[in-house]
Structures are given as C-alpha cells and as structure tokens.
Amino acid sequence: MIFNKEMETLSRQDMEAVQLERLQSTVKRAYERVAFHRNSFDQAGVGPDDIKSLDDLRSLPFMKKTDLRENYPFNLFAVDMKDVVRIHGSSGTKGKPTVVGYTKKDIENWADIVARAICSAGGQPGDVFHNAYGYGLFTGGLGIHYGIEHLGAIAVPVSGGNTSRQITLIQDFQPRGLAGTPSYILNIVEEMKKMGINPRETSIKYGIFGAEPWSEEMRKQLEEELDIKAVDIYGLSEVMGPGVSIECHEAQDGLHIAEDHFLAEIIDPNTGEVLPYGEEGELVFTSLTKEAFPVIRYRTGDIASLNPQPCKCGRTTMRMSRIKGRVDDMLIIRGVNVFPTEIESVLLTFKQLAPHYQVVIERDGALDRFEVHCELTSEYAKTLAEQDITASQSALVKEICHMIKNTLGVSVVLRVLAPNSLLRSEGKAIRIVDNRNKPQAI
C-alpha cells in the first residue's frame, strides 16, 4: 500500500466530479438535519438544489469557530446521539470549547485518511511508530493512532510529556516513524543530548510533525538533528483532525489534500472573496463525507495558498502551502504584518541560538512594544564563558536585529537568554505572550 491510486491519481476533471456528487449530498444532509445550516442557507437565499457545480459553493455562507461555540455542545450534529461513537473538542481556553462528533463510518474514514498520510511520509506496514501527540479530547493522538493501526503498522501510544521515558522507549522499541509537535520533538532531542545520546543514531527514519506552524528552518534543524525526513501534516478538529493534508517525502513541496473528503478554498480574510490558485489568503474547508459533523465553508483562520499541479510523487491531488500562520497570530509591528514563523526563520539561521523563542508584547505608554526572547545553545554559552561575554553577546544581538530588520522590515527589541530559560512545550509551543492587559505593578 503506497497510496490510494484510485483517489490520489485521479484527473482534475474526475476528482471534481467526485467532489460535486459528495458536496451535493453533504449540503442536502446539513440543510435537512442541522437547524443552524438550514437557517444560514435560508438567510443567504440558497438551498441544496442550487448546487449544480463546484462554483456554486461560493453562494453558500461561511462557518466560523464562534458558530461552534454558540451551538455548544451538540446542536451542529447531523445524526442522533445514538449514532455518535466519539466526541473530540478544543481546550476551551477562550470560552466554550468547540465540540465535534464522529460516527463509526467517520472514524473508519479518518483512519484510512491518516493511513494514506503516513504512507505519504514514507511509512510502511510493520513499522513501529512512536506517537508523541497528546491523547484525549485533542484529536492529534487518537487521530494518528487509528491511522497507524489501519496501515498495519505498530502504534506506540506514548502521548506527550515524560521526556526521559520517551527516550527510553525510542531506544528500546526501535521505532521507524515518529509523530508530535515540532517544538516538543526538539525538546526530546535536547534531552537526548543532555543524556549523552546522539539523536542521529536512533532507529527513526521519518517524522510527521504538525499542530503548530513551523518554518523550513525548523525542518532543516529537525532533519539534521535526527537524520530523518521531516514532513508537515495538517488538520484541525473542526474539519476532522490530523490527515486533512500532508507533505509527501519525495517532494516535501506542499501538503497533499485528501480531496475526496475535503474541498478547499482560499479567500481574502477581509472580504471573503475567493482567491485564485497561488494567491495567499485564509484557508476554508468543506467536508464531503462526514456524517456526524458536516462543515460547510469553515473558515480555519490559517494562512496558505493552493496549487493544483500534479506532484513528482505521482499524486494529482490539490496541494496547499505550509501554514504561514493564523490570522489571529499576525502581528502588526509599526504598520508591517509579521507572523511568528517569519521571525523563527531568521532566528534559526543562527547556529548560536537554540530553537526556542517567544514574541512578547508589552504596553509601553500608548504604544505596543514587541520583544523577541530567544536562547543561546548550551555549546555556544560554554564558549562565551571563555571570552568577553558582554562584547560577544552585544555583537550577536546586533547581527540578529540587523537580519530581522533586513528580512522582515521591522525593528524589534531582542533579548538573548541563557540556555533553558524559556518554558519548554510538551504539546503546542506558546509563541506569542501578550502582556498588554496584565495588571501593572504599583
């Protein structure tokens, strides 16, 4: 099983025929069974019978995360609760959590989608696969887990955290595949080095990383540190979970969308206008096969672009670019739009810096002050101890600030910290710390 040739090598015309049939069925199901969709369609003056072509998708209203919270917990389900076999949800840190449901068929489809994704990354039946994504309401752990088993590989459901135990299991079980957030995997690498273990000498051959935006520079570091192929996987619970799209190990040039299950658009985040292929905007997904929780034109908030050209791996499925960032995470620094991944790209070009950083926003009178906090590597910190520390650090800070200014067009306050100063992630890294609304000390 290399990949699903029936679906992943269809011509564009044949794929669009499959998508249209499934879109019509999904829209009809959503309209008939979910009051929210029926009301929003009626307000837009459109109904299921109006979907004659894929272009007609543009006439349908968008869904947003606030719609999920306002219909908490189960009002967006399109099946009776007796037909739901699993529930996932978000952490709810910004209010009510988003809740999604799955039927038995949804779970089977999801497992197949993720198995295809693991194949794209270089996975094979019989692989031992170390799954360091968190298990629970978060879709990452169980989503990858069922795909591993469906592929015929061997799942090690280690979840996140307890890093020393993770390393022991990697040494003892000899996995070929690895999955987790890139920031946490780098924590494992860091801990291996402290234990005197060479991360390049493990059994791991490929890694599937996601759940947070990460840069090409981060990929290079992961591949160099672990001597692996590192591919990006994308998904979000509202649409399904991990596996909505993934890079192939042959090209690592855009993420192949499981187009027989998900229809993608790129829109202008301000106007909602659909943008042509190649242009960057907000990613929107419509589910085509989900039974329990169909989503129609769901605005993900993620920034990407689409490429319909076939890939050298043989797949003809639409590819999306790697996520540049989220609309909510875009920083406006003195009139310039900047995403944390763009700052990451600059920082990781400096071998003196560890791959851990945060953008800290402080209130400075009536203005916002943006600080970038990063760390020295342990190796470089040792060399500084033998030199003029102040002069060496000042020169490094000056060089980094100069590159950020030249590359991104903004000036920031840079704070280079000692090794291990920043809080380590056991899941998604916290890249932006906004202190503007914190009470000020008297």
C-alpha positions in Angstrom: 0.0 0.0 0.0 2.0 3.0 -1.3 -1.0 5.3 -1.7 -4.6 5.1 -2.8 -4.2 5.1 -6.6 -8.0 5.2 -7.1 -8.4 8.6 -5.5 -4.9 10.1 -5.3 -4.1 9.9 -9.0 -7.5 11.0 -10.5 -7.5 13.6 -13.2 -8.7 17.0 -12.1 -11.9 16.6 -14.0 -12.7 13.2 -12.4 -11.8 14.4 -8.9 -14.1 17.4 -9.3 -16.9 15.0 -10.4 -16.4 13.0 -7.2 -16.3 16.2 -5.2 -19.5 17.6 -6.7 -21.5 14.5 -6.0 -20.3 14.4 -2.4 -20.8 18.1 -1.9 -24.4 17.9 -3.1 -25.1 15.1 -0.7 -23.4 16.9 2.2 -25.2 20.2 1.6 -28.6 18.3 1.4 -27.8 16.4 4.6 -26.7 19.5 6.5 -29.8 21.5 5.4 -32.2 18.8 6.3 -30.7 17.8 9.7 -29.0 20.8 11.2 -31.1 23.9 12.1 -28.0 26.1 12.0 -27.3 25.3 8.4 -30.9 25.5 7.4 -31.3 28.9 8.9 -28.0 30.3 7.4 -28.8 28.9 4.0 -32.3 30.4 4.1 -30.9 33.8 5.1 -28.5 33.6 2.2 -31.3 32.7 -0.2 -29.7 29.4 -1.3 -30.7 25.8 -0.9 -29.4 22.3 -1.7 -31.0 22.3 -5.2 -28.9 25.4 -6.1 -25.6 23.4 -6.0 -25.2 22.5 -9.7 -21.4 22.9 -9.9 -18.4 23.3 -7.6 -18.5 27.1 -8.4 -21.9 27.2 -6.7 -20.1 26.5 -3.4 -19.3 30.3 -3.3 -23.0 31.1 -2.8 -23.1 29.2 0.5 -22.4 31.1 3.8 -19.3 30.6 5.8 -19.0 28.8 9.1 -16.8 30.3 11.9 -15.4 29.0 15.2 -17.9 31.3 17.0 -20.7 29.3 15.4 -19.4 26.1 17.0 -19.2 27.8 20.4 -22.7 29.3 20.1 -24.1 25.9 19.3 -22.3 24.1 22.1 -22.4 21.2 22.7 -24.3 19.1 20.1 -26.5 21.4 18.1 -24.4 21.1 14.9 -24.6 17.3 14.9 -26.4 15.9 11.9 -27.1 12.5 13.5 -28.9 11.2 16.6 -26.7 10.9 19.6 -27.1 7.1 19.5 -25.2 7.1 16.2 -22.2 9.1 17.7 -19.3 6.9 18.8 -16.8 9.5 19.8 -16.5 13.2 20.8 -13.5 15.4 20.5 -13.1 19.1 21.4 -10.8 22.0 21.9 -9.4 23.1 25.2 -11.9 26.0 25.5 -9.3 28.4 26.8 -11.2 31.3 25.1 -14.6 30.4 26.3 -16.8 27.4 25.4 -14.8 24.6 23.8 -15.5 23.6 20.2 -17.1 20.1 20.2 -17.1 17.7 17.3 -18.7 14.3 16.9 -17.9 11.2 14.8 -20.0 8.2 13.7 -18.4 4.7 13.2 -18.1 5.5 9.5 -16.4 8.8 10.2 -13.8 7.1 12.4 -13.2 4.5 9.6 -12.8 7.2 7.0 -10.4 9.1 9.3 -8.3 6.1 9.9 -8.0 5.5 6.2 -7.1 9.2 5.5 -4.4 9.1 8.2 -3.0 5.8 6.9 -2.7 7.4 3.5 -0.9 10.3 5.1 1.6 8.1 6.9 2.3 6.4 3.5 3.0 9.8 2.0 5.5 10.4 4.8 7.4 7.2 4.0 5.6 4.9 6.4 5.1 1.2 5.7 3.1 -1.7 7.2 5.1 -3.3 10.0 6.7 0.0 11.1 7.0 0.6 14.8 5.6 4.1 15.2 6.2 6.4 18.2 3.2 8.7 18.6 4.1 11.6 20.9 0.9 13.6 20.2 -1.3 14.1 23.2 -4.2 11.7 23.7 -7.6 12.8 24.9 -10.0 15.4 23.6 -7.2 16.8 21.4 -7.6 15.0 18.0 -3.8 14.5 17.4 -3.1 11.4 19.5 -6.0 9.2 18.6 -6.2 10.5 15.0 -2.7 9.4 14.3 -3.1 6.2 16.3 -6.0 4.8 14.3 -4.2 5.6 11.1 -1.1 3.7 12.3 -3.2 0.6 13.0 -5.2 0.9 9.8 -1.9 1.0 7.8 -0.8 -2.2 9.5 1.9 -0.5 11.5 2.6 -0.8 15.2 1.4 2.1 17.4 3.3 3.1 20.5 0.7 5.4 22.2 3.2 7.2 24.4 1.4 10.6 24.2 3.2 13.8 25.3 5.4 14.6 28.3 7.7 12.5 30.5 10.5 13.1 28.1 13.1 10.8 29.7 10.6 7.9 29.3 10.0 8.8 25.7 13.7 8.5 25.0 13.9 5.1 26.8 11.0 3.8 24.6 12.7 5.1 21.5 15.9 3.3 22.4 14.1 0.0 23.4 11.3 -0.2 20.8 13.3 1.0 17.8 10.6 2.9 16.0 10.9 3.8 12.4 8.2 6.5 12.5 7.8 9.5 14.9 4.9 12.0 15.3 4.5 15.0 17.5 4.6 18.8 17.6 8.0 20.0 16.2 8.6 22.1 19.3 8.2 19.1 21.6 10.3 16.8 19.4 13.1 19.3 19.6 12.8 19.1 23.4 13.3 15.3 23.1 16.4 16.0 21.0 17.7 18.4 23.6 17.2 15.9 26.4 18.9 13.2 24.4 22.0 15.3 24.1 22.0 16.0 27.9 21.9 12.2 28.4 24.8 11.7 26.1 22.7 10.1 23.4 23.3 11.0 19.8 19.9 11.7 18.3 21.2 10.9 14.8 21.9 7.3 15.8 18.3 6.3 16.7 16.2 4.0 14.5 13.8 6.8 13.4 13.7 7.3 9.6 10.8 9.7 9.2 8.9 12.2 11.3 5.3 13.6 10.9 5.1 16.9 12.6 2.2 19.5 13.0 -0.4 21.0 15.2 1.6 24.3 15.2 3.1 26.4 12.3 6.8 25.7 11.8 9.3 27.0 9.3 11.6 25.5 6.7 14.5 26.4 9.0 12.8 24.3 11.8 12.5 21.4 9.3 16.2 21.6 8.4 17.1 21.5 12.1 14.8 18.5 12.8 16.2 16.6 9.8 19.8 17.4 10.7 19.4 16.7 14.4 17.6 13.3 13.9 18.9 12.3 10.5 15.3 11.8 9.2 12.8 13.0 6.6 10.5 15.5 8.3 7.1 16.2 6.8 4.4 18.6 7.7 0.9 17.3 8.5 -2.2 19.5 8.7 -5.6 19.1 10.3 -8.0 20.6 12.8 -10.7 19.1 14.9 -13.5 21.1 13.4 -12.7 19.6 9.9 -11.7 16.1 11.1 -8.3 16.1 12.8 -4.8 15.3 11.6 -4.6 14.0 8.0 -6.6 16.6 6.2 -3.4 17.2 4.2 0.3 16.1 4.4 3.5 16.5 2.5 5.0 13.6 0.6 8.5 12.6 1.5 9.6 12.6 -2.2 9.0 16.3 -2.8 8.2 18.0 0.6 6.7 20.7 -1.6 3.2 21.5 -0.4 0.7 19.3 1.5 -1.5 16.9 -0.5 -5.1 17.4 0.5 -7.4 14.3 0.9 -9.6 15.9 -1.8 -12.1 13.0 -1.9 -13.0 14.0 1.7 -12.3 17.8 1.9 -12.9 20.6 -0.5 -10.5 23.6 -0.1 -10.7 27.3 -0.9 -8.6 30.3 -0.3 -10.4 33.6 0.5 -9.4 37.1 1.2 -9.8 37.2 5.0 -11.2 40.7 4.9 -13.7 40.5 2.0 -14.5 36.7 1.8 -13.7 36.8 -1.9 -12.4 33.5 -3.3 -8.8 34.0 -4.5 -7.2 32.3 -7.5 -4.6 29.4 -7.2 -1.3 30.6 -5.9 -2.5 33.6 -4.0 -2.2 33.7 -0.3 -5.2 34.0 2.0 -7.4 32.3 4.6 -7.9 28.6 4.2 -11.5 27.4 4.0 -12.7 23.8 4.1 -15.9 22.0 3.3 -16.2 18.3 4.4 -17.5 15.9 1.8 -18.0 12.6 3.7 -18.5 13.5 7.4 -21.8 12.1 8.8 -22.0 13.4 12.4 -20.5 16.8 12.0 -20.5 18.2 8.4 -18.8 21.6 8.0 -19.7 23.9 5.1 -17.1 26.6 4.1 -15.4 26.5 7.5 -13.0 29.4 8.0 -9.9 27.9 9.6 -8.1 31.2 10.2 -5.0 29.7 8.8 -3.0 31.5 6.0 -2.0 29.4 3.0 -2.3 29.1 -0.8 -3.4 26.3 -3.2 -1.5 24.6 -6.0 -3.5 22.2 -8.4 -0.4 21.0 -10.3 0.4 17.2 -10.1 3.4 16.3 -7.9 6.5 14.4 -8.8 5.5 11.7 -6.3 2.7 10.7 -8.8 -0.2 12.1 -6.8 -2.5 14.6 -8.6 -4.3 15.9 -5.5 -4.5 19.6 -4.8 -1.6 20.8 -2.6 -1.8 23.6 -0.1 1.3 25.5 1.0 2.6 25.1 4.5 0.7 27.3 7.0 2.3 30.7 7.3 0.4 31.5 10.5 -3.0 32.2 11.8 -5.0 35.4 11.0 -5.2 35.9 14.8 -1.5 35.5 15.3 -0.5 38.1 12.7 1.5 40.9 14.5 1.3 44.4 13.2 4.6 46.0 14.1 4.7 49.6 13.2 2.5 49.0 10.2 4.2 45.9 9.0 2.4 42.5 9.1 4.6 39.8 10.6 4.0 36.1 11.6 5.9 34.3 14.3 7.1 31.7 11.8 8.8 34.5 9.8 10.7 35.5 12.9 11.6 31.8 13.5 13.0 31.6 10.0 15.5 34.3 10.9 16.4 33.1 14.3 17.1 29.6 13.2 19.7 30.7 10.7 22.0 31.5 13.7 23.8 28.4 15.0 24.4 30.2 18.3 20.6 30.1 19.1 18.6 27.2 20.4 15.2 26.6 18.5 13.1 28.1 21.3 11.7 31.6 21.2 8.7 33.7 22.1 7.4 37.0 20.9 6.4 39.1 24.0 4.1 42.1 23.6 4.3 44.8 26.3 2.4 48.1 26.7 4.9 51.0 26.6 2.8 54.0 27.4 0.2 54.4 24.5 2.3 52.2 22.2 2.9 48.4 21.9 6.5 47.2 22.4 7.4 43.9 20.7 10.2 41.9 22.2 11.7 38.7 20.8 13.1 36.4 23.5 15.4 33.6 22.4 18.1 31.3 23.9 21.7 30.6 23.4 22.7 27.0 22.7 24.5 25.2 25.6 27.5 24.8 23.3 27.8 28.5 22.4 27.1 29.5 26.0 30.2 27.5 27.1 32.4 29.2 24.5 31.2 32.6 25.8 32.3 31.7 29.3 35.8 31.7 28.0 35.5 35.1 26.2 34.3 38.6 26.8 30.7 37.7 27.3 29.3 41.2 27.1 31.1 42.1 23.9 30.2 38.7 22.2 26.6 38.9 23.1 26.3 42.5 22.0 27.7 41.6 18.6 25.4 38.7 18.2 22.3 40.7 19.2 23.3 43.4 16.8 23.7 40.9 14.0 20.3 39.2 14.6 18.5 42.5 14.9 20.1 43.6 11.6 18.9 40.5 9.8 15.3 40.8 11.2 15.2 44.4 10.0 16.6 43.5 6.5 14.4 40.4 6.1 11.1 41.4 7.7 11.3 45.2 7.5 10.8 45.7 11.3 12.8 46.6 14.3 12.3 44.6 17.5 13.8 44.5 21.0 15.8 41.3 21.2 16.6 39.6 24.4 19.1 36.7 24.2 18.7 34.5 27.3 20.8 31.8 28.9 20.1 28.1 27.8 16.9 26.6 29.2 15.4 30.0 30.2 12.2 29.6 28.3 9.5 27.2 29.3 9.6 24.0 27.3 6.5 22.7 25.5 5.1 19.2 25.9 2.5 20.0 23.2 1.9 23.1 21.2 4.5 25.8 21.8 3.4 29.2 23.1 5.0 31.6 20.6 3.1 34.8 21.5 2.9 36.1 25.0 0.7 39.2 25.2 1.2 41.1 28.5 -0.7 44.3 27.4 -3.8 43.5 29.5 -1.9 42.3 32.6 -2.3 44.5 35.7 0.6 46.8 36.2 2.6 46.6 39.4 2.2 49.7 41.6 
